Amino acid sequence: METVLTVIAEFDRFGLDRRREPVISFGGGVLLDLVGVATSMYRRGVPHVRVPTTLLGQVDAAIGAKTGINHGAHKNRLGSFQQPAGVLLDRRFLASLDERHLRNGMAEIVKLAVVRDERLFELLEEHGELLIEERFQGSSPTGERVARQVLHRSVQGMLAELEPNLWERELDRLVDFGHSVGPALEMRADGELLHGETVAIDIALFTTVAASRGVLDDKAGRRILELLHRLALPTDHHLLDGDLLRRAMTDTVRHRDGRQRLPVPVGIGAATFLNDVSDEELRSALRHRRREAVPT
Ligand SMILES: NC(=O)c1ccc[n+]([C@@H]2O[C@H](COP(=O)([O-])OP(=O)(O)OC[C@H]3O[C@@H](n4cnc5c(N)ncnc54)[C@H](O)[C@@H]3O)[C@@H](O)[C@H]2O)c1
């Protein structure tokens, strides 16, 4: 919040006109979220153009209408819904992004592929490593073709999920896959894990829950976990324990207005929601994950 107020002080110092001069922010998801809080509060809302410069920003954080900052021990506890005046996507920014942050952004693409886009999943299986190697810059003809396809499918997929439910009146949201216990882990890890890395860990856990219940066949479950490993994304973390799982679920149920609404895959490119997952079932999935862990 201190940083938000610093940004707001700069709006005053600049002498920002209310409507004619949109604030244009360039940066990763953290910066876009934070400037979004500032622009949605300033004079009760001034226009904001987002220019995401990270992969995660381009396929997720800049799309949609959410702004947010952390508060206390909680991820995005404060924020608003503010439709951006525009979002400009240019993958040339990704040329300078380091490998860890590229992989981090890949986690949100995997999320979307698992819940709604089998073709996108296949593209990641086949060419994910090449995309990271080329930083989405299309250094080879295949890399160029696949970078275009993957970014296009990711952004269009996000838009298709978000647009009919921009203000989240409906809380059964497929895009919440990867975000059920991930946010609590991200806060507990205090900078040790990136956002997308916690998404990957959450995907692995709930894929295991789905496979253990038999709503997802073993082969599809293995493909999801193998893709995460192939992209060198984490599927576990030492801070994830029974206590964290219980507390994360309590907060998630409040966030989802009294129900679990847990998105879980039922195949590659399809998902359902579970509302009756017990603490013991989650702990058992975690133990199972640890027994089955594929060495990286
Ligand atoms: N509003 C939403 O709907 C939404 C959705 C998904 C994620 N998020 C949020 O996004 C955040 C994560 O965003 P992120 O992964 O972009 O992390 P980030 O904003 O921390 O950026 C990652 C790092 O990359 C640097 N950077 C940015 N662009 C660069 C470039 N082109 N070249 C080199 N370095 C560059 C940044 O300075 C930063 O150090 C999380 O806080 C998450 O909650 C928001």
The ligand as a MOL file (V3000), in Angstrom:
LIG
                    3D

  0  0  0     0  0            999 V3000
M  V30 BEGIN CTAB
M  V30 COUNTS 44 48 0 0 0
M  V30 BEGIN ATOM
M  V30 1 N -4.3810 -9.5340 -11.9420 0
M  V30 2 C -4.4310 -10.8120 -12.2700 0
M  V30 3 O -5.4630 -11.3040 -12.7410 0
M  V30 4 C -3.2300 -11.6920 -12.0940 0
M  V30 5 C -3.1990 -12.9300 -12.7250 0
M  V30 6 C -2.0640 -13.7250 -12.5880 0
M  V30 7 C -1.0130 -13.2970 -11.8060 0
M  V30 8 N -1.0810 -12.0900 -11.1960 0 CHG=1
M  V30 9 C 0.0320 -11.6300 -10.3600 0
M  V30 10 O 1.2010 -11.4430 -11.1440 0
M  V30 11 C 2.3220 -11.5370 -10.2620 0
M  V30 12 C 3.4620 -12.2490 -10.9480 0
M  V30 13 O 3.8180 -11.5580 -12.1260 0
M  V30 14 P 5.2110 -11.8170 -12.8620 0
M  V30 15 O 5.4390 -13.2660 -12.9410 0
M  V30 16 O 5.1610 -11.0160 -14.0880 0 CHG=-1
M  V30 17 O 6.2920 -11.3280 -11.8130 0
M  V30 18 P 6.9270 -9.8920 -11.5440 0
M  V30 19 O 5.9570 -8.8020 -11.7910 0
M  V30 20 O 7.5370 -9.9790 -10.1870 0
M  V30 21 O 8.0820 -9.7910 -12.6380 0
M  V30 22 C 9.1370 -10.7060 -12.5960 0
M  V30 23 C 10.4970 -10.0530 -12.6530 0
M  V30 24 O 10.8150 -9.8110 -14.0190 0
M  V30 25 C 11.2930 -8.4820 -14.1950 0
M  V30 26 N 10.9410 -8.1260 -15.5740 0
M  V30 27 C 9.7490 -7.7090 -16.0350 0
M  V30 28 N 9.7660 -7.6340 -17.3820 0
M  V30 29 C 11.0040 -8.0050 -17.7760 0
M  V30 30 C 11.6190 -8.1520 -19.0460 0
M  V30 31 N 10.9560 -7.9260 -20.1830 0
M  V30 32 N 12.9190 -8.5400 -19.0860 0
M  V30 33 C 13.5940 -8.8020 -17.9420 0
M  V30 34 N 13.0500 -8.7260 -16.7120 0
M  V30 35 C 11.7620 -8.3260 -16.6270 0
M  V30 36 C 10.6030 -7.7170 -13.1070 0
M  V30 37 O 11.2860 -6.5480 -12.7840 0
M  V30 38 C 10.6180 -8.7260 -11.9540 0
M  V30 39 O 11.8430 -8.6940 -11.2730 0
M  V30 40 C 1.8550 -12.2470 -9.0030 0
M  V30 41 O 1.8760 -11.3460 -7.9100 0
M  V30 42 C 0.4460 -12.6510 -9.3320 0
M  V30 43 O -0.4000 -12.6190 -8.2220 0
M  V30 44 C -2.1590 -11.2840 -11.3350 0
M  V30 END ATOM
M  V30 BEGIN BOND
M  V30 1 1 1 2
M  V30 2 2 2 3
M  V30 3 1 2 4
M  V30 4 1 4 5
M  V30 5 2 4 44
M  V30 6 2 5 6
M  V30 7 1 6 7
M  V30 8 2 7 8
M  V30 9 1 8 9
M  V30 10 1 8 44
M  V30 11 1 9 10
M  V30 12 1 9 42
M  V30 13 1 10 11
M  V30 14 1 11 12
M  V30 15 1 11 40
M  V30 16 1 12 13
M  V30 17 1 13 14
M  V30 18 2 14 15
M  V30 19 1 14 16
M  V30 20 1 14 17
M  V30 21 1 17 18
M  V30 22 2 18 19
M  V30 23 1 18 20
M  V30 24 1 18 21
M  V30 25 1 21 22
M  V30 26 1 22 23
M  V30 27 1 23 24
M  V30 28 1 23 38
M  V30 29 1 24 25
M  V30 30 1 25 26
M  V30 31 1 25 36
M  V30 32 1 26 27
M  V30 33 1 26 35
M  V30 34 2 27 28
M  V30 35 1 28 29
M  V30 36 1 29 30
M  V30 37 2 29 35
M  V30 38 1 30 31
M  V30 39 2 30 32
M  V30 40 1 32 33
M  V30 41 2 33 34
M  V30 42 1 34 35
M  V30 43 1 36 37
M  V30 44 1 36 38
M  V30 45 1 38 39
M  V30 46 1 40 41
M  V30 47 1 40 42
M  V30 48 1 42 43
M  V30 END BOND
M  V30 END CTAB
M  END
